[in-house]
Structures are given as C-alpha cells and as structure tokens.
Amino acid sequence: MTSPERPDADRRTSDRRPSADRRSAGDRRTPDRRTAERPTLIPGPLAAQEVGVAPATIRKWVQLGHLEPAGKAGRAQLFRLEDVFAAERATRRAR
C-alpha cells in the first residue's frame, strides 16, 4: 500500500533498476569484476611464508632487484604473489 503523500513511491523504486529477470544476457556483470582485474597484494612476511623463506630473504630480493614491491600500506611493502614465486624461481636457478 502506498502512502498518501507519495502515491508513486513504490513505482519509482521499482523503475530504478531492472530486475535480474528483465536484464538481457549482455547486461549482466560479474560481481567481482574489479577484483579480477587487480591482483591481490600481500605484505612481505606473508609472502615469505607462502614461498617458504624468511622475511629477510624477501627484503634481500628487493635490495638485489630480484623482486619489486607492487604497492605500499603505510610503511609495509606489498607484493604480488606471482612476482614472489617468480623471484624465488629465478634465485633458485641462479644457485
């Protein structure tokens, strides 16, 4: 039931956005589209844990140029996990 002050209130809210049933197949968007385009960034200690090295090793790889931070959160350097694995493979081959 609509209120007397706004008789078309229900109609306006339903017209704002088409329901999923009324959208065409080309109009549907995946909800995590933005996250698929941006890689997940992780801090150095977590990156070290993932590849099985000490956090100091991650810092050393950065100093030697084997690994480059992809971002920062305050003072913490953030890395793409695939970059960390690539640096680990590269340093393993060099030995």
C-alpha positions as CSV (number, residue, x, y, z in Angstrom):
1,M,0.0,0.0,0.0
2,T,1.4,3.4,-0.9
3,S,1.4,6.4,1.3
4,P,-1.0,9.3,0.5
5,E,1.9,11.8,0.3
6,R,3.8,9.8,-2.3
7,P,1.4,7.7,-4.4
8,D,4.0,6.7,-6.9
9,A,6.8,5.9,-4.4
10,D,6.6,2.1,-5.0
11,R,6.6,2.5,-8.7
12,R,9.7,4.8,-8.7
13,T,11.8,2.4,-6.7
14,S,11.0,-0.5,-9.0
15,D,11.8,1.5,-12.1
16,R,15.3,2.5,-10.9
17,R,17.0,-0.8,-11.8
18,P,15.7,-3.7,-13.8
19,S,15.4,-7.0,-12.0
20,A,17.7,-9.8,-12.9
21,D,14.8,-11.5,-14.8
22,R,14.3,-8.5,-17.1
23,R,18.0,-7.8,-17.8
24,S,19.4,-9.1,-21.1
25,A,22.3,-11.6,-21.0
26,G,24.7,-8.9,-22.3
27,D,23.8,-6.6,-19.4
28,R,24.8,-8.9,-16.6
29,R,28.0,-8.1,-14.8
30,T,30.0,-10.3,-12.6
31,P,30.1,-9.0,-9.1
32,D,33.9,-9.5,-8.6
33,R,34.9,-7.9,-11.9
34,R,37.1,-5.3,-10.3
35,T,39.0,-7.8,-8.2
36,A,39.6,-9.9,-11.2
37,E,41.4,-7.0,-12.9
38,R,43.5,-6.1,-9.8
39,P,45.9,-8.7,-8.3
40,T,45.8,-9.4,-4.6
41,L,48.7,-7.7,-2.8
42,I,50.2,-9.3,0.3
43,P,52.8,-8.0,2.8
44,G,56.4,-9.2,2.9
45,P,56.1,-11.6,5.9
46,L,53.1,-13.3,4.4
47,A,54.8,-13.6,1.0
48,A,57.8,-15.1,2.7
49,Q,55.6,-17.7,4.4
50,E,54.0,-18.6,1.2
51,V,57.2,-19.4,-0.6
52,G,58.9,-20.9,2.4
53,V,61.7,-18.4,3.1
54,A,62.5,-15.9,5.8
55,P,61.1,-12.4,5.7
56,A,64.7,-11.1,5.5
57,T,65.0,-13.1,2.2
58,I,62.2,-11.1,0.7
59,R,63.8,-7.8,1.8
60,K,67.2,-9.1,0.3
61,W,65.5,-9.9,-3.0
62,V,64.1,-6.3,-3.1
63,Q,67.6,-4.9,-2.4
64,L,69.2,-7.1,-5.1
65,G,66.5,-6.2,-7.6
66,H,65.0,-9.7,-7.9
67,L,61.7,-8.5,-6.6
68,E,59.9,-5.2,-6.8
69,P,57.1,-4.1,-4.4
70,A,53.7,-3.6,-6.2
71,G,52.4,-1.2,-3.6
72,K,52.6,0.1,0.0
73,A,50.3,0.1,3.0
74,G,51.9,2.6,5.4
75,R,55.5,1.5,5.7
76,A,54.8,-2.1,4.7
77,Q,55.7,-3.2,1.2
78,L,53.1,-5.2,-0.6
79,F,53.9,-7.8,-3.3
80,R,52.0,-9.8,-5.9
81,L,52.2,-13.4,-5.0
82,E,53.1,-14.4,-8.6
83,D,56.0,-11.9,-8.5
84,V,57.3,-13.5,-5.3
85,F,57.1,-17.0,-6.8
86,A,58.9,-15.7,-10.0
87,A,61.7,-14.2,-7.8
88,E,62.0,-17.5,-5.9
89,R,62.4,-19.5,-9.1
90,A,64.9,-17.0,-10.5
91,T,67.1,-17.1,-7.4
92,R,66.9,-20.9,-7.2
93,R,68.1,-21.2,-10.9
94,A,71.0,-18.8,-10.2
95,R,72.5,-21.1,-7.5
